[in-house]
Amino acid sequence: MGHMPPFAAADTRYASMPYRRCGRSGLKLPAISLGLWQNFGDINPLDTQRSLLRRAFDRGVTHFDLANNYGPPFGSAETNFGRILKEDFLPYRDELIISTKAGWDMWPGPYGGMNGSKKYMIASFDQSLKRMGLDYVDIYYSHRPDPFTPLEETMGALALLYKQGKALYVGISNYNAELTKQAVAILKSEGVPLTISQPNYSLLDRWIEPDLLGTNSDNGVGTIVFSPLAQGFLSTKYLKEVPGDSRAARLEWVRNGLTEATIGRIKALNGLAHARGQSLAQMALAWTLRDERITSTLIGARTVEQLDDSLGALANLAFSAAELDAADQITRGDPDIFTAPAKANGDDLRADPDYRA
Ligand SMILES: NC(=O)c1ccc[n+]([C@@H]2O[C@H](COP(=O)([O-])OP(=O)(O)OC[C@H]3O[C@@H](n4cnc5c(N)ncnc54)[C@H](OP(=O)(O)O)[C@@H]3O)[C@@H](O)[C@H]2O)c1
């Protein structure tokens, strides 16, 4: 445990976080959840990871979101989380909602690449349990659609784990509205509810507004949105330069999104946040929660300071019509910078000549 003292959770941990019902299920999620995609790999200091998880839980964040391939390297976020869980959080297991996923590239060969086969979904699930030291997860997701695997097979794998009690709830991520309707129907025929959908959504990526959000809601499916800060763009950090410790400095595809037009939108949104007395990150998070159909907004944080700033969004979740209008003027009609609708339909795999179906 390094030099950190043993963990005793704060008595005040449920004092200020709102919890929202996930679709038509009995499950409630915190308005802000924490994801372990980028900042919990072996390249990140374990003490910082532990401090982030402790601080989040002390402030009412009961939901931690993982996937088989979070790291780097793949699997390391689950392993690190499992270690911290064992050392700090086991007395609180029943206060936690832990999710994981499979669907993207994970291990070599035909069974561990991008796909939705039963073989992959079940084997990956068992690996995830081992890495995290768990005997069940709260939510298991199909991480992305696979156009070459019958949806019945992928949903059948989720249904099997649900019926075995190994996944208390099941979900889908990066699926479009049409595939979501099909997933709901297939799972229903197995007697299994689709509880949650995880798409990306932010002021700079509004693709779920026309169809997916309504489809989820009509079918009793909750929506948890990821990358609500658009990889950190919805903060002031990129207004002058690309800081050396930032995600854009590390990842080229993120850096490529930093066009002049996007910087212009970020500046305008920053003015709006300032007028509301919030940081831009806080306003961006509050904005994703303005619609009650959104169960939770799923943040990433690299430092405890970022986490605290982001959780400060809860102090002002209300928007006037004029503020919403102003945000629309700045963002609506602009291209979504990190959304690939082709991915939500599986078309990216259909089009990839290197992809082995
Ligand atoms: N289902 C999927 O396909 C999928 C895909 C992506 C993510 N997710 C989930 O969603 C979670 C969140 O995604 P994300 O990390 O992209 O979310 P995000 O909140 O949009 O971005 C997080 C990054 O923004 C910066 N940041 C965070 N809080 C900040 C603050 N208050 N002020 C300034 N900068 C701040 C940090 O970047 P710097 O490191 O640059 O400082 C941080 O690493 C993931 O961990 C994962 O659980 C799911």
The ligand as a MOL file (V3000), in Angstrom:
LIG
                    3D

  0  0  0     0  0            999 V3000
M  V30 BEGIN CTAB
M  V30 COUNTS 48 52 0 0 0
M  V30 BEGIN ATOM
M  V30 1 N -17.5570 2.5340 -23.9570 0
M  V30 2 C -16.5610 3.0890 -24.5900 0
M  V30 3 O -16.2880 2.7920 -25.7590 0
M  V30 4 C -15.7530 4.1330 -23.8790 0
M  V30 5 C -14.8340 4.9330 -24.5940 0
M  V30 6 C -14.1430 5.9280 -23.9010 0
M  V30 7 C -14.3770 6.1110 -22.5410 0
M  V30 8 N -15.2540 5.3020 -21.8720 0 CHG=1
M  V30 9 C -15.4880 5.4070 -20.4190 0
M  V30 10 O -15.7000 6.7480 -20.0430 0
M  V30 11 C -14.7140 7.1390 -19.0870 0
M  V30 12 C -14.4080 8.5810 -19.2540 0
M  V30 13 O -13.8910 8.8350 -20.5480 0
M  V30 14 P -12.8210 9.9570 -20.7610 0
M  V30 15 O -11.6480 9.7090 -19.8870 0
M  V30 16 O -12.6210 10.1260 -22.2100 0 CHG=-1
M  V30 17 O -13.6440 11.2230 -20.1740 0
M  V30 18 P -13.4190 12.7650 -20.2180 0
M  V30 19 O -13.9340 13.2300 -18.8840 0
M  V30 20 O -14.0280 13.3420 -21.4340 0
M  V30 21 O -11.8500 13.0000 -20.3010 0
M  V30 22 C -11.0290 12.7750 -19.1950 0
M  V30 23 C -9.7740 13.5870 -19.3490 0
M  V30 24 O -10.1170 14.9630 -19.3200 0
M  V30 25 C -9.1940 15.6800 -18.5260 0
M  V30 26 N -9.9270 16.1700 -17.3470 0
M  V30 27 C -10.7610 15.4940 -16.5360 0
M  V30 28 N -11.2980 16.2990 -15.6130 0
M  V30 29 C -10.8090 17.5300 -15.8590 0
M  V30 30 C -10.9950 18.7780 -15.2320 0
M  V30 31 N -11.8440 18.9200 -14.2080 0
M  V30 32 N -10.3380 19.8510 -15.7470 0
M  V30 33 C -9.5130 19.7260 -16.8040 0
M  V30 34 N -9.2790 18.5510 -17.4360 0
M  V30 35 C -9.9390 17.4650 -16.9430 0
M  V30 36 C -8.0790 14.7160 -18.2110 0
M  V30 37 O -7.2020 14.7520 -19.3320 0
M  V30 38 P -5.6430 15.0300 -19.2200 0
M  V30 39 O -5.0490 13.7000 -18.8690 0
M  V30 40 O -5.2880 15.4940 -20.6000 0
M  V30 41 O -5.4360 16.0710 -18.1650 0
M  V30 42 C -8.7910 13.4020 -18.2090 0
M  V30 43 O -7.9290 12.3300 -18.4070 0
M  V30 44 C -13.5590 6.1730 -19.3430 0
M  V30 45 O -12.6790 6.0510 -18.2480 0
M  V30 46 C -14.3030 4.9040 -19.6190 0
M  V30 47 O -14.7490 4.3300 -18.4110 0
M  V30 48 C -15.9390 4.3330 -22.5340 0
M  V30 END ATOM
M  V30 BEGIN BOND
M  V30 1 1 1 2
M  V30 2 2 2 3
M  V30 3 1 2 4
M  V30 4 1 4 5
M  V30 5 2 4 48
M  V30 6 2 5 6
M  V30 7 1 6 7
M  V30 8 2 7 8
M  V30 9 1 8 9
M  V30 10 1 8 48
M  V30 11 1 9 10
M  V30 12 1 9 46
M  V30 13 1 10 11
M  V30 14 1 11 12
M  V30 15 1 11 44
M  V30 16 1 12 13
M  V30 17 1 13 14
M  V30 18 2 14 15
M  V30 19 1 14 16
M  V30 20 1 14 17
M  V30 21 1 17 18
M  V30 22 2 18 19
M  V30 23 1 18 20
M  V30 24 1 18 21
M  V30 25 1 21 22
M  V30 26 1 22 23
M  V30 27 1 23 24
M  V30 28 1 23 42
M  V30 29 1 24 25
M  V30 30 1 25 26
M  V30 31 1 25 36
M  V30 32 1 26 27
M  V30 33 1 26 35
M  V30 34 2 27 28
M  V30 35 1 28 29
M  V30 36 1 29 30
M  V30 37 2 29 35
M  V30 38 1 30 31
M  V30 39 2 30 32
M  V30 40 1 32 33
M  V30 41 2 33 34
M  V30 42 1 34 35
M  V30 43 1 36 37
M  V30 44 1 36 42
M  V30 45 1 37 38
M  V30 46 2 38 39
M  V30 47 1 38 40
M  V30 48 1 38 41
M  V30 49 1 42 43
M  V30 50 1 44 45
M  V30 51 1 44 46
M  V30 52 1 46 47
M  V30 END BOND
M  V30 END CTAB
M  END
